Amino acid sequence: MTSLALTTDETRGARIVVSIQGDLDMHAAGDLHNEAGDLLTTHPLMIMDLSGITFCDSSGYNALLRLRRRAGEAGGQLVLAAPPPTVSRLLALTGAEEVFDVYSSRAEALAAHPARDVA
């Protein structure tokens, strides 16, 4: 049983905003990768609100990196918003804050990546 929940908060054009809550660990990483990966096929710009993450291990970190690659392969991007201090520290220690667009709040991420309606 996974201890992580992914919720779709908004979809508009190519952009999707999702929230994740719970533990991003080895038990949840595969489910997150599959669920979010499926969403990336129709919405290649994903803003992921991490404020609800209570724990993140190396499996969870790996899932985020794999999703970033998958978004890039789809011509899109994975944007991280509101990471809790432990996740921010993990991103800083590994240098991943240089490869992800990371914003301290969802509002900042939304402002930096506005939705564009598909024509």
N, CA, C and O atoms as a printed pandas DataFrame, in Angstrom:
     atom_number atom_name residue_name chain_id  residue_number  x_coord  y_coord  z_coord
0              1         N          MET        A               1    0.842   -1.181    0.000
1              2        CA          MET        A               1    0.000    0.000    0.000
2              3         C          MET        A               1    0.884    1.239    0.000
3              4         O          MET        A               1    1.839    1.336    0.770
4              5         N          THR        A               2    0.556    2.172   -0.863
5              6        CA          THR        A               2    1.360    3.383   -0.970
6              7         C          THR        A               2    0.907    4.424    0.046
7              8         O          THR        A               2   -0.271    4.479    0.400
8              9         N          SER        A               3    1.816    5.228    0.502
9             10        CA          SER        A               3    1.510    6.275    1.468
10            11         C          SER        A               3    1.592    7.652    0.811
11            12         O          SER        A               3    1.837    8.656    1.479
12            13         N          LEU        A               4    1.385    7.685   -0.501
13            14        CA          LEU        A               4    1.487    8.928   -1.252
14            15         C          LEU        A               4    0.230    9.117   -2.083
15            16         O          LEU        A               4   -0.289    8.163   -2.663
16            17         N          ALA        A               5   -0.256   10.345   -2.139
17            18        CA          ALA        A               5   -1.432   10.667   -2.955
18            19         C          ALA        A               5   -1.067   11.760   -3.941
19            20         O          ALA        A               5   -0.465   12.768   -3.569
20            21         N          LEU        A               6   -1.434   11.557   -5.204
21            22        CA          LEU        A               6   -1.249   12.562   -6.244
22            23         C          LEU        A               6   -2.632   13.085   -6.618
23            24         O          LEU        A               6   -3.535   12.309   -6.930
24            25         N          THR        A               7   -2.787   14.401   -6.583
25            26        CA          THR        A               7   -4.054   15.044   -6.889
26            27         C          THR        A               7   -3.859   16.024   -8.035
27            28         O          THR        A               7   -2.932   16.833   -8.012
28            29         N          THR        A               8   -4.724   15.954   -9.032
29            30        CA          THR        A               8   -4.694   16.939  -10.115
30            31         C          THR        A               8   -5.493   18.152   -9.660
31            32         O          THR        A               8   -6.681   18.046   -9.359
32            33         N          ASP        A               9   -4.833   19.302   -9.612
33            34        CA          ASP        A               9   -5.472   20.530   -9.143
34            35         C          ASP        A               9   -5.989   21.398  -10.281
35            36         O          ASP        A               9   -6.973   22.119  -10.119
36            37         N          GLU        A              10   -5.325   21.330  -11.435
37            38        CA          GLU        A              10   -5.708   22.190  -12.559
38            39         C          GLU        A              10   -5.130   21.613  -13.844
39            40         O          GLU        A              10   -4.009   21.104  -13.852
40            41         N          THR        A              11   -5.888   21.691  -14.921
41            42        CA          THR        A              11   -5.358   21.410  -16.249
42            43         C          THR        A              11   -5.813   22.535  -17.160
43            44         O          THR        A              11   -6.973   22.947  -17.140
44            45         N          ARG        A              12   -4.884   23.015  -17.951
45            46        CA          ARG        A              12   -5.213   24.059  -18.913
46            47         C          ARG        A              12   -4.188   24.012  -20.026
47            48         O          ARG        A              12   -3.001   24.244  -19.801
48            49         N          GLY        A              13   -4.645   23.714  -21.213
49            50        CA          GLY        A              13   -3.731   23.591  -22.338
50            51         C          GLY        A              13   -2.726   22.497  -22.057
51            52         O          GLY        A              13   -3.092   21.389  -21.665
52            53         N          ALA        A              14   -1.457   22.810  -22.257
53            54        CA          ALA        A              14   -0.391   21.837  -22.046
54            55         C          ALA        A              14    0.029   21.731  -20.580
55            56         O          ALA        A              14    0.797   20.842  -20.213
56            57         N          ARG        A              15   -0.480   22.649  -19.736
57            58        CA          ARG        A              15   -0.041   22.694  -18.336
58            59         C          ARG        A              15   -0.990   21.931  -17.424
59            60         O          ARG        A              15   -2.211   21.988  -17.565
60            61         N          ILE        A              16   -0.390   21.221  -16.492
61            62        CA          ILE        A              16   -1.138   20.552  -15.428
62            63         C          ILE        A              16   -0.468   20.897  -14.104
63            64         O          ILE        A              16    0.757   20.972  -14.015
64            65         N          VAL        A              17   -1.276   21.103  -13.095
65            66        CA          VAL        A              17   -0.780   21.378  -11.751
66            67         C          VAL        A              17   -1.238   20.229  -10.868
67            68         O          VAL        A              17   -2.431   19.940  -10.772
68            69         N          VAL        A              18   -0.284   19.582  -10.231
69            70        CA          VAL        A              18   -0.592   18.460   -9.341
70            71         C          VAL        A              18    0.011   18.707   -7.968
71            72         O          VAL        A              18    0.998   19.429   -7.826
72            73         N          SER        A              19   -0.593   18.102   -6.971
73            74        CA          SER        A              19   -0.069   18.128   -5.603
74            75         C          SER        A              19    0.213   16.706   -5.186
75            76         O          SER        A              19   -0.522   15.782   -5.534
76            77         N          ILE        A              20    1.284   16.541   -4.437
77            78        CA          ILE        A              20    1.538   15.225   -3.853
78            79         C          ILE        A              20    1.639   15.372   -2.340
79            80         O          ILE        A              20    2.231   16.317   -1.820
80            81         N          GLN        A              21    1.041   14.405   -1.655
81            82        CA          GLN        A              21    1.020   14.413   -0.198
82            83         C          GLN        A              21    1.455   13.050    0.303
83            84         O          GLN        A              21    1.066   12.012   -0.232
84            85         N          GLY        A              22    2.272   13.082    1.341
85            86        CA          GLY        A              22    2.680   11.836    1.985
86            87         C          GLY        A              22    4.162   11.562    1.825
87            88         O          GLY        A              22    4.967   12.464    1.592
88            89         N          ASP        A              23    4.494   10.291    1.957
89            90        CA          ASP        A              23    5.888    9.856    1.899
90            91         C          ASP        A              23    6.262    9.474    0.471
91            92         O          ASP        A              23    5.621    8.621   -0.142
92            93         N          LEU        A              24    7.292   10.106   -0.043
93            94        CA          LEU        A              24    7.816    9.773   -1.373
94            95         C          LEU        A              24    9.009    8.848   -1.149
95            96         O          LEU        A              24   10.162    9.277   -1.111
96            97         N          ASP        A              25    8.689    7.565   -1.001
97            98        CA          ASP        A              25    9.702    6.569   -0.659
98            99         C          ASP        A              25    9.685    5.425   -1.663
99           100         O          ASP        A              25    9.005    5.507   -2.686
100          101         N          MET        A              26   10.427    4.358   -1.379
101          102        CA          MET        A              26   10.539    3.246   -2.312
102          103         C          MET        A              26    9.201    2.564   -2.578
103          104         O          MET        A              26    9.025    1.930   -3.618
104          105         N          HIS        A              27    8.262    2.688   -1.650
105          106        CA          HIS        A              27    6.951    2.076   -1.844
106          107         C          HIS        A              27    6.061    2.908   -2.761
107          108         O          HIS        A              27    5.166    2.368   -3.411
108          109         N          ALA        A              28    6.297    4.210   -2.821
109          110        CA          ALA        A              28    5.433    5.107   -3.590
110          111         C          ALA        A              28    6.061    5.595   -4.892
111          112         O          ALA        A              28    5.352    6.074   -5.777
112          113         N          ALA        A              29    7.365    5.478   -5.015
113          114        CA          ALA        A              29    8.069    6.067   -6.166
114          115         C          ALA        A              29    7.570    5.533   -7.504
115          116         O          ALA        A              29    7.361    6.306   -8.438
116          117         N          GLY        A              30    7.381    4.236   -7.604
117          118        CA          GLY        A              30    6.910    3.649   -8.857
118          119         C          GLY        A              30    5.521    4.126   -9.230
119          120         O          GLY        A              30    5.249    4.430  -10.392
120          121         N          ASP        A              31    4.634    4.190   -8.230
121          122        CA          ASP        A              31    3.274    4.674   -8.488
122          123         C          ASP        A              31    3.293    6.130   -8.933
123          124         O          ASP        A              31    2.583    6.510   -9.864
124          125         N          LEU        A              32    4.108    6.942   -8.265
125          126        CA          LEU        A              32    4.197    8.350   -8.665
126          127         C          LEU        A              32    4.694    8.458  -10.099
127          128         O          LEU        A              32    4.133    9.203  -10.902
128          129         N          HIS        A              33    5.746    7.712  -10.418
129          130        CA          HIS        A              33    6.300    7.776  -11.773
130          131         C          HIS        A              33    5.249    7.372  -12.798
131          132         O          HIS        A              33    5.122    8.022  -13.836
132          133         N          ASN        A              34    4.501    6.322  -12.532
133          134        CA          ASN        A              34    3.476    5.860  -13.479
134          135         C          ASN        A              34    2.326    6.847  -13.607
135          136         O          ASN        A              34    1.931    7.192  -14.721
136          137         N          GLU        A              35    1.780    7.311  -12.476
137          138        CA          GLU        A              35    0.637    8.224  -12.507
138          139         C          GLU        A              35    1.008    9.559  -13.148
139          140         O          GLU        A              35    0.326   10.029  -14.058
140          141         N          ALA        A              36    2.086   10.162  -12.672
141          142        CA          ALA        A              36    2.496   11.464  -13.208
142          143         C          ALA        A              36    2.969   11.314  -14.649
143          144         O          ALA        A              36    2.725   12.192  -15.476
144          145         N          GLY        A              37    3.635   10.223  -14.950
145          146        CA          GLY        A              37    4.090    9.978  -16.318
146          147         C          GLY        A              37    2.932    9.893  -17.289
147          148         O          GLY        A              37    3.012   10.416  -18.401
148          149         N          ASP        A              38    1.851    9.237  -16.881
149          150        CA          ASP        A              38    0.662    9.173  -17.733
150          151         C          ASP        A              38    0.093   10.566  -17.986
151          152         O          ASP        A              38   -0.327   10.875  -19.101
152          153         N          LEU        A              39    0.079   11.403  -16.954
153          154        CA          LEU        A              39   -0.436   12.766  -17.109
154          155         C          LEU        A              39    0.432   13.601  -18.053
155          156         O          LEU        A              39   -0.068   14.476  -18.760
156          157         N          LEU        A              40    1.730   13.322  -18.056
157          158        CA          LEU        A              40    2.643   14.070  -18.925
158          159         C          LEU        A              40    2.398   13.804  -20.411
159          160         O          LEU        A              40    2.792   14.611  -21.253
160          161         N          THR        A              41    1.761   12.694  -20.737
161          162        CA          THR        A              41    1.512   12.408  -22.152
162          163         C          THR        A              41    0.529   13.398  -22.766
163          164         O          THR        A              41    0.600   13.683  -23.961
164          165         N          THR        A              42   -0.386   13.924  -21.954
165          166        CA          THR        A              42   -1.350   14.899  -22.465
166          167         C          THR        A              42   -1.081   16.320  -21.988
167          168         O          THR        A              42   -1.594   17.277  -22.567
168          169         N          HIS        A              43   -0.288   16.461  -20.948
169          170        CA          HIS        A              43    0.045   17.781  -20.392
170          171         C          HIS        A              43    1.550   17.821  -20.109
171          172         O          HIS        A              43    1.970   17.563  -18.981
172          173         N          PRO        A              44    2.359   18.139  -21.114
173          174        CA          PRO        A              44    3.815   18.031  -20.953
174          175         C          PRO        A              44    4.463   19.062  -20.031
175          176         O          PRO        A              44    5.638   18.925  -19.691
176          177         N          LEU        A              45    3.716   20.094  -19.618
177          178        CA          LEU        A              45    4.244   21.030  -18.621
178          179         C          LEU        A              45    3.551   20.723  -17.306
179          180         O          LEU        A              45    2.364   21.002  -17.138
180          181         N          MET        A              46    4.302   20.143  -16.373
181          182        CA          MET        A              46    3.727   19.769  -15.078
182          183         C          MET        A              46    4.356   20.594  -13.972
183          184         O          MET        A              46    5.574   20.617  -13.797
184          185         N          ILE        A              47    3.491   21.271  -13.232
185          186        CA          ILE        A              47    3.917   21.950  -12.010
186          187         C          ILE        A              47    3.517   21.035  -10.867
187          188         O          ILE        A              47    2.335   20.751  -10.668
188          189         N          MET        A              48    4.510   20.576  -10.116
189          190        CA          MET        A              48    4.278   19.626   -9.038
190          191         C          MET        A              48    4.491   20.324   -7.699
191          192         O          MET        A              48    5.609   20.701   -7.350
192          193         N          ASP        A              49    3.403   20.488   -6.960
193          194        CA          ASP        A              49    3.439   21.097   -5.635
194          195         C          ASP        A              49    3.879   20.034   -4.639
195          196         O          ASP        A              49    3.172   19.054   -4.407
196          197         N          LEU        A              50    5.045   20.238   -4.058
197          198        CA          LEU        A              50    5.631   19.261   -3.137
198          199         C          LEU        A              50    5.383   19.597   -1.672
199          200         O          LEU        A              50    5.915   18.920   -0.792
200          201         N          SER        A              51    4.589   20.622   -1.390
201          202        CA          SER        A              51    4.428   21.087   -0.008
202          203         C          SER        A              51    3.870   20.017    0.926
203          204         O          SER        A              51    4.056   20.106    2.140
204          205         N          GLY        A              52    3.195   19.017    0.386
205          206        CA          GLY        A              52    2.623   17.963    1.215
206          207         C          GLY        A              52    3.527   16.765    1.443
207          208         O          GLY        A              52    3.115   15.786    2.065
208          209         N          ILE        A              53    4.758   16.830    0.945
209          210        CA          ILE        A              53    5.694   15.717    1.126
210          211         C          ILE        A              53    6.193   15.702    2.572
211          212         O          ILE        A              53    6.697   16.704    3.078
212          213         N          THR        A              54    6.043   14.551    3.225
213          214        CA          THR        A              54    6.490   14.416    4.611
214          215         C          THR        A              54    7.830   13.692    4.723
215          216         O          THR        A              54    8.507   13.786    5.747
216          217         N          PHE        A              55    8.213   12.963    3.659
217          218        CA          PHE        A              55    9.465   12.216    3.655
218          219         C          PHE        A              55    9.836   11.942    2.206
219          220         O          PHE        A              55    8.968   11.685    1.373
220          221         N          CYS        A              56   11.130   11.997    1.910
221          222        CA          CYS        A              56   11.593   11.672    0.560
222          223         C          CYS        A              56   12.929   10.946    0.671
223          224         O          CYS        A              56   13.894   11.479    1.220
224          225         N          ASP        A              57   12.975    9.717    0.141
225          226        CA          ASP        A              57   14.234    8.978    0.131
226          227         C          ASP        A              57   14.812    8.966   -1.280
227          228         O          ASP        A              57   14.302    9.648   -2.169
228          229         N          SER        A              58   15.863    8.201   -1.482
229          230        CA          SER        A              58   16.542    8.195   -2.781
230          231         C          SER        A              58   15.644    7.657   -3.893
231          232         O          SER        A              58   15.790    8.059   -5.048
232          233         N          SER        A              59   14.724    6.761   -3.568
233          234        CA          SER        A              59   13.788    6.249   -4.575
234          235         C          SER        A              59   12.848    7.352   -5.040
235          236         O          SER        A              59   12.567    7.471   -6.233
236          237         N          GLY        A              60   12.369    8.147   -4.112
237          238        CA          GLY        A              60   11.511    9.276   -4.458
238          239         C          GLY        A              60   12.251   10.311   -5.271
239          240         O          GLY        A              60   11.727   10.840   -6.251
240          241         N          TYR        A              61   13.472   10.596   -4.861
241          242        CA          TYR        A              61   14.321   11.532   -5.603
242          243         C          TYR        A              61   14.534   11.025   -7.029
243          244         O          TYR        A              61   14.441   11.799   -7.982
244          245         N          ASN        A              62   14.818    9.743   -7.178
245          246        CA          ASN        A              62   15.001    9.135   -8.495
246          247         C          ASN        A              62   13.739    9.247   -9.348
247          248         O          ASN        A              62   13.819    9.495  -10.551
248          249         N          ALA        A              63   12.567    9.063   -8.721
249          250        CA          ALA        A              63   11.306    9.186   -9.453
250          251         C          ALA        A              63   11.157   10.597  -10.025
251          252         O          ALA        A              63   10.707   10.765  -11.159
252          253         N          LEU        A              64   11.531   11.601   -9.247
253          254        CA          LEU        A              64   11.455   12.984   -9.744
254          255         C          LEU        A              64   12.397   13.196  -10.933
255          256         O          LEU        A              64   12.033   13.843  -11.914
256          257         N          LEU        A              65   13.603   12.647  -10.835
257          258        CA          LEU        A              65   14.555   12.774  -11.944
258          259         C          LEU        A              65   14.052   12.063  -13.195
259          260         O          LEU        A              65   14.191   12.580  -14.304
260          261         N          ARG        A              66   13.468   10.881  -13.020
261          262        CA          ARG        A              66   12.935   10.144  -14.169
262          263         C          ARG        A              66   11.753   10.880  -14.795
263          264         O          ARG        A              66   11.604   10.891  -16.016
264          265         N          LEU        A              67   10.913   11.494  -13.962
265          266        CA          LEU        A              67    9.793   12.270  -14.492
266          267         C          LEU        A              67   10.282   13.507  -15.238
267          268         O          LEU        A              67    9.700   13.900  -16.250
268          269         N          ARG        A              68   11.342   14.111  -14.739
269          270        CA          ARG        A              68   11.934   15.261  -15.434
270          271         C          ARG        A              68   12.386   14.853  -16.831
271          272         O          ARG        A              68   12.132   15.559  -17.807
272          273         N          ARG        A              69   13.050   13.720  -16.918
273          274        CA          ARG        A              69   13.514   13.221  -18.218
274          275         C          ARG        A              69   12.326   12.909  -19.132
275          276         O          ARG        A              69   12.338   13.244  -20.317
276          277         N          ARG        A              70   11.314   12.272  -18.573
277          278        CA          ARG        A              70   10.126   11.924  -19.366
278          279         C          ARG        A              70    9.420   13.174  -19.896
279          280         O          ARG        A              70    8.969   13.198  -21.041
280          281         N          ALA        A              71    9.327   14.203  -19.067
281          282        CA          ALA        A              71    8.718   15.460  -19.513
282          283         C          ALA        A              71    9.537   16.069  -20.643
283          284         O          ALA        A              71    8.980   16.540  -21.635
284          285         N          GLY        A              72   10.859   16.060  -20.494
285          286        CA          GLY        A              72   11.733   16.595  -21.537
286          287         C          GLY        A              72   11.597   15.843  -22.841
287          288         O          GLY        A              72   11.608   16.444  -23.915
288          289         N          GLU        A              73   11.468   14.535  -22.754
289          290        CA          GLU        A              73   11.293   13.721  -23.962
290          291         C          GLU        A              73    9.974   14.034  -24.663
291          292         O          GLU        A              73    9.856   13.850  -25.874
292          293         N          ALA        A              74    8.980   14.508  -23.906
293          294        CA          ALA        A              74    7.681   14.873  -24.464
294          295         C          ALA        A              74    7.661   16.337  -24.918
295          296         O          ALA        A              74    6.621   16.856  -25.323
296          297         N          GLY        A              75    8.826   16.996  -24.843
297          298        CA          GLY        A              75    8.894   18.403  -25.221
298          299         C          GLY        A              75    8.391   19.335  -24.143
299          300         O          GLY        A              75    8.094   20.500  -24.409
300          301         N          GLY        A              76    8.293   18.823  -22.919
301          302        CA          GLY        A              76    7.760   19.618  -21.827
302          303         C          GLY        A              76    8.757   19.810  -20.707
303          304         O          GLY        A              76    9.970   19.810  -20.915
304          305         N          GLN        A              77    8.212   19.975  -19.508
305          306        CA          GLN        A              77    9.055   20.288  -18.368
306          307         C          GLN        A              77    8.344   19.903  -17.080
307          308         O          GLN        A              77    7.124   20.027  -16.974
308          309         N          LEU        A              78    9.110   19.437  -16.105
309          310        CA          LEU        A              78    8.621   19.205  -14.751
310          311         C          LEU        A              78    9.149   20.335  -13.882
311          312         O          LEU        A              78   10.359   20.526  -13.763
312          313         N          VAL        A              79    8.241   21.078  -13.280
313          314        CA          VAL        A              79    8.569   22.215  -12.423
314          315         C          VAL        A              79    8.201   21.834  -10.992
315          316         O          VAL        A              79    7.115   21.307  -10.753
316          317         N          LEU        A              80    9.082   22.094  -10.052
317          318        CA          LEU        A              80    8.839   21.766   -8.652
318          319         C          LEU        A              80    8.486   23.028   -7.880
319          320         O          LEU        A              80    9.169   24.047   -7.983
320          321         N          ALA        A              81    7.410   22.945   -7.105
321          322        CA          ALA        A              81    6.955   24.094   -6.326
322          323         C          ALA        A              81    6.840   23.729   -4.854
323          324         O          ALA        A              81    6.423   22.626   -4.501
324          325         N          ALA        A              82    7.214   24.665   -4.016
325          326        CA          ALA        A              82    7.031   24.577   -2.562
326          327         C          ALA        A              82    7.606   23.319   -1.927
327          328         O          ALA        A              82    6.929   22.670   -1.129
328          329         N          PRO        A              83    8.845   22.963   -2.267
329          330        CA          PRO        A              83    9.406   21.780   -1.599
330          331         C          PRO        A              83    9.627   22.067   -0.113
331          332         O          PRO        A              83   10.076   23.156    0.247
332          333         N          PRO        A              84    9.316   21.100    0.751
333          334        CA          PRO        A              84    9.602   21.282    2.172
334          335         C          PRO        A              84   11.119   21.341    2.378
335          336         O          PRO        A              84   11.878   20.937    1.498
336          337         N          PRO        A              85   11.560   21.838    3.527
337          338        CA          PRO        A              85   12.998   22.000    3.771
338          339         C          PRO        A              85   13.836   20.742    3.521
339          340         O          PRO        A              85   14.941   20.839    2.986
340          341         N          THR        A              86   13.333   19.578    3.895
341          342        CA          THR        A              86   14.124   18.360    3.697
342          343         C          THR        A              86   14.327   18.064    2.207
343          344         O          THR        A              86   15.399   17.615    1.803
344          345         N          VAL        A              87   13.306   18.312    1.401
345          346        CA          VAL        A              87   13.430   18.077   -0.039
346          347         C          VAL        A              87   14.316   19.145   -0.663
347          348         O          VAL        A              87   15.128   18.840   -1.537
348          349         N          SER        A              88   14.173   20.390   -0.226
349          350        CA          SER        A              88   15.044   21.462   -0.723
350          351         C          SER        A              88   16.508   21.145   -0.442
351          352         O          SER        A              88   17.378   21.364   -1.286
352          353         N          ARG        A              89   16.763   20.632    0.740
353          354        CA          ARG        A              89   18.135   20.273    1.110
354          355         C          ARG        A              89   18.661   19.152    0.220
355          356         O          ARG        A              89   19.807   19.203   -0.227
356          357         N          LEU        A              90   17.837   18.146   -0.038
357          358        CA          LEU        A              90   18.221   17.037   -0.910
358          359         C          LEU        A              90   18.541   17.555   -2.323
359          360         O          LEU        A              90   19.534   17.148   -2.926
360          361         N          LEU        A              91   17.705   18.440   -2.834
361          362        CA          LEU        A              91   17.945   19.015   -4.166
362          363         C          LEU        A              91   19.242   19.812   -4.190
363          364         O          LEU        A              91   19.997   19.747   -5.160
364          365         N          ALA        A              92   19.502   20.563   -3.126
365          366        CA          ALA        A              92   20.724   21.370   -3.062
366          367         C          ALA        A              92   21.965   20.487   -2.945
367          368         O          ALA        A              92   22.961   20.726   -3.627
368          369         N          LEU        A              93   21.913   19.473   -2.087
369          370        CA          LEU        A              93   23.069   18.606   -1.869
370          371         C          LEU        A              93   23.455   17.821   -3.117
371          372         O          LEU        A              93   24.632   17.536   -3.339
372          373         N          THR        A              94   22.468   17.475   -3.925
373          374        CA          THR        A              94   22.726   16.666   -5.113
374          375         C          THR        A              94   22.940   17.504   -6.371
375          376         O          THR        A              94   23.291   16.968   -7.422
376          377         N          GLY        A              95   22.733   18.804   -6.269
377          378        CA          GLY        A              95   22.872   19.671   -7.438
378          379         C          GLY        A              95   21.645   19.680   -8.331
379          380         O          GLY        A              95   21.657   20.301   -9.393
380          381         N          ALA        A              96   20.582   18.995   -7.912
381          382        CA          ALA        A              96   19.378   18.909   -8.748
382          383         C          ALA        A              96   18.650   20.233   -8.860
383          384         O          ALA        A              96   17.872   20.429   -9.794
384          385         N          GLU        A              97   18.882   21.141   -7.935
385          386        CA          GLU        A              97   18.242   22.455   -8.056
386          387         C          GLU        A              97   18.738   23.203   -9.289
387          388         O          GLU        A              97   18.136   24.193   -9.705
388          389         N          GLU        A              98   19.827   22.733   -9.864
389          390        CA          GLU        A              98   20.345   23.325  -11.101
390          391         C          GLU        A              98   19.663   22.756  -12.344
391          392         O          GLU        A              98   19.681   23.397  -13.395
392          393         N          VAL        A              99   19.064   21.575  -12.250
393          394        CA          VAL        A              99   18.429   20.962  -13.418
394          395         C          VAL        A              99   16.911   21.087  -13.401
395          396         O          VAL        A              99   16.272   20.966  -14.447
396          397         N          PHE        A             100   16.334   21.322  -12.251
397          398        CA          PHE        A             100   14.897   21.568  -12.137
398          399         C          PHE        A             100   14.652   23.061  -12.010
399          400         O          PHE        A             100   15.500   23.792  -11.498
400          401         N          ASP        A             101   13.496   23.516  -12.474
401          402        CA          ASP        A             101   13.014   24.833  -12.079
402          403         C          ASP        A             101   12.322   24.605  -10.745
403          404         O          ASP        A             101   11.327   23.883  -10.674
404          405         N          VAL        A             102   12.848   25.221   -9.684
405          406        CA          VAL        A             102   12.307   25.047   -8.345
406          407         C          VAL        A             102   11.856   26.406   -7.833
407          408         O          VAL        A             102   12.610   27.378   -7.880
408          409         N          TYR        A             103   10.622   26.468   -7.346
409          410        CA          TYR        A             103   10.055   27.710   -6.834
410          411         C          TYR        A             103    9.617   27.501   -5.396
411          412         O          TYR        A             103    9.158   26.419   -5.032
412          413         N          SER        A             104    9.759   28.534   -4.578
413          414        CA          SER        A             104    9.427   28.408   -3.161
414          415         C          SER        A             104    7.930   28.313   -2.905
415          416         O          SER        A             104    7.511   27.891   -1.827
416          417         N          SER        A             105    7.116   28.704   -3.890
417          418        CA          SER        A             105    5.668   28.603   -3.716
418          419         C          SER        A             105    5.000   28.211   -5.030
419          420         O          SER        A             105    5.568   28.364   -6.111
420          421         N          ARG        A             106    3.802   27.711   -4.906
421          422        CA          ARG        A             106    3.014   27.380   -6.090
422          423         C          ARG        A             106    2.724   28.646   -6.899
423          424         O          ARG        A             106    2.783   28.625   -8.129
424          425         N          ALA        A             107    2.415   29.735   -6.217
425          426        CA          ALA        A             107    2.098   30.995   -6.906
426          427         C          ALA        A             107    3.262   31.443   -7.785
427          428         O          ALA        A             107    3.050   31.885   -8.914
428          429         N          GLU        A             108    4.496   31.333   -7.272
429          430        CA          GLU        A             108    5.678   31.707   -8.067
430          431         C          GLU        A             108    5.810   30.809   -9.293
431          432         O          GLU        A             108    6.103   31.291  -10.387
432          433         N          ALA        A             109    5.600   29.528   -9.119
433          434        CA          ALA        A             109    5.710   28.594  -10.246
434          435         C          ALA        A             109    4.648   28.877  -11.301
435          436         O          ALA        A             109    4.940   28.847  -12.496
436          437         N          LEU        A             110    3.423   29.150  -10.873
437          438        CA          LEU        A             110    2.347   29.460  -11.807
438          439         C          LEU        A             110    2.629   30.746  -12.574
439          440         O          LEU        A             110    2.366   30.829  -13.774
440          441         N          ALA        A             111    3.164   31.746  -11.883
441          442        CA          ALA        A             111    3.470   33.016  -12.530
442          443         C          ALA        A             111    4.591   32.846  -13.564
443          444         O          ALA        A             111    4.564   33.473  -14.623
444          445         N          ALA        A             112    5.564   32.002  -13.253
445          446        CA          ALA        A             112    6.699   31.791  -14.146
446          447         C          ALA        A             112    6.360   30.899  -15.330
447          448         O          ALA        A             112    7.044   30.940  -16.353
448          449         N          HIS        A             113    5.318   30.097  -15.202
449          450        CA          HIS        A             113    4.937   29.141  -16.263
450          451         C          HIS        A             113    3.434   29.257  -16.532
451          452         O          HIS        A             113    2.664   28.365  -16.176
452          453         N          PRO        A             114    3.023   30.365  -17.164
453          454        CA          PRO        A             114    1.594   30.552  -17.398
454          455         C          PRO        A             114    1.038   29.511  -18.365
455          456         O          PRO        A             114    1.740   29.001  -19.238
456          457         N          ALA        A             115   -0.242   29.214  -18.179
457          458        CA          ALA        A             115   -0.913   28.262  -19.068
458          459         C          ALA        A             115   -1.125   28.919  -20.422
459          460         O          ALA        A             115   -1.438   30.106  -20.516
460          461         N          ARG        A             116   -0.952   28.137  -21.444
461          462        CA          ARG        A             116   -1.222   28.614  -22.799
462          463         C          ARG        A             116   -2.256   27.677  -23.391
463          464         O          ARG        A             116   -2.058   26.464  -23.451
464          465         N          ASP        A             117   -3.344   28.248  -23.818
465          466        CA          ASP        A             117   -4.392   27.436  -24.422
466          467         C          ASP        A             117   -3.902   26.901  -25.759
467          468         O          ASP        A             117   -3.215   27.592  -26.511
468          469         N          VAL        A             118   -4.268   25.664  -26.036
469          470        CA          VAL        A             118   -3.898   25.030  -27.290
470          471         C          VAL        A             118   -4.818   25.576  -28.378
471          472         O          VAL        A             118   -6.038   25.605  -28.216
472          473         N          ALA        A             119   -4.225   26.002  -29.474
473          474        CA          ALA        A             119   -5.023   26.584  -30.550
474          475         C          ALA        A             119   -5.641   25.510  -31.420
475          476         O          ALA        A             119   -6.348   25.823  -32.378
